[in-house]
């Protein structure tokens, strides 16, 4: 109805409205001002006026000052703290520390702490996974909700709570050096342990012979209560990495990036690079999905020590996260040319040795628990 009158606003309002919030990024200040004008008029026509505006655009802030429109420099965007002056994301943990430090460590407290850490990009997953693992352990041991945890578990819980204040010093740049027209390679690292599995996604860009790698997002899941073999967990991590890559493409509206996916599991990689029909049902179904979104040539091997996802699957305490370069910026070799990246040859899928090796390990008792930063407007 209003597409011709407000072309910019109607283009974005459908896919960038979350409950009663509207969040969008633009490439220029001019586009941001145009979008603001159109959104203001469009929402007034449909009796849903917007308020509480926020942006990192100095030009748009100048417009608001002239029109006496109130705005905040530090605000919450979809539950995430955003400093618009420095254009960084942060996490507010002070209230969580004060509240948790006064309570005895129980199963109920662990669940409360898990639910309070809302960060949809998963940038703090190596820290939050510790509480998830502790909670799963209490669940398996049959501890009641308000029962005091055993001393070893309670000590781990107290240590985690006391170190939470280190999180407030972490500032995450909102702009990651590319837009929809950029051509930035994406690298997805996948890993699994007896406790958890998942992927993390990094973007690598080079400007004036300077290369920088930044963490974009991650996902993590606890290992199932019903134990499965470690190679299968590694395969699930790789599958989650494939889905995370497709999610990234879909949400950022980009499809031209060159992507590479890494795993430290030679067995999982052999499954992915082989013919799905050669494997048992569990492996066959999942490797078939890989072929829908990736090609075997996109999958590479890296050692466990070079895999930043290793921190997520085992967990680290909050005091370690701010200085964890491999988590925020990937392995050091990723800053160099591709000739310096790890290479590993795999048996050809036409050779029976791959199937024999994979099936043998699968059945083994391997049970182990623009040139300018993009401008954003937020209501």
C-alpha positions, 0 to 999 in steps of 0.5 A: 500500500505504501511501497511507492510513497515510502520505498526505503521504509517498506523495504526494511520494515517487514524483515527488521521488526522484532516485537516492538523494536525496529533495528536496521543498518545502512551504508551511509548517513544520507540513507539513514536520515531518509530511512528515519524520515520515512519510518516516522511518517509510515508508522504514523499512518498505521497508528504505530508511532516509534519512539526511543531512537538510537543511532551511531550516525553523528549526522542523524544525531544532529538532525534529532538535536535540531528537532528535539528528538530524545535519544540515548548514547548507551542503550539496549538493542534486543537485550544487548548493551550498545554504546553508540558513541564507541559503536561497541557491544558490551554485556552488563553483568554487575547486577548478576554478580550482586544477586548471585553472590548472595545466594547459595549455589543450587541447581535453581541458581545455575538455571537462573544464571543461564537464563540471564545471559542473553546474547544471541550471537553466542560471543560469550559461549565459552563462558556460559557453557560452563554453567550449562555443563554444571547444570547438566551434571546436577540433573544427571545426579538427581539433585533437587532444585533447592538442594545445596550442590556437592562441594566440588560442583559448588566450588566451580559455581562460586569460582565462575560467579566471582569471575563474572566481573571480568566480562564487563571489560569486553567491548565488541566492535559492532562493525565487522568491516564489510557490507553486502557488496564486500567479498570477505571470506568466511571461516567456520571452525567446528569441534566437539568434546564429551561435554558440548559441541558447536561451531564458531564463524569468523570473517577474514578481510584484507585492506592495504595488505593488512589482514584482520579476522573477527569472530561473528557468531557461534552456536553451542549445544550440550552433548546428549544425555544418551551418550554417543561416540565422539566421532558422531559428536564431531559430525554433529558439530560440523552439521551445526557449522553448516547450518550456522553458515547458511543462517549467516548468509540468509540474515545478512543477504549475502551469497557471494562469499567464499567459505571454508569450514574446518574440523580437527576430526579426521573421521568426521571429515572422511565421512563428509568427503565420502559417499553418504550411501556407504555409511550407516543411517545416522552418518548417511542422513547427516552427510547428505545434508552437507552436500546440499549446502557445501562441497567436500572441497570446502572442508579442511583439517586443522589441529585441535590446538589451532581450533578456536572452537576448542574453548567453547566445547570445554568451557573457560572461566570469565577471567580468561575470555578477554585475552583469548585471542584465538577465540576473538580473532581465530588462529594466527595462521589465518592472518597469513596467505592461504599457502601458510594454512594447514593442509592434510590429505585424506584417503580418496572416498573410492578407497575402502579404507575410509569406510573401514576406519570410520565404521570401526571408530563409530562402533568403538566404546568411545564414550566421552561424557562501505568504506565507512562503518555501517550506520545503525538506527534502533528504536 
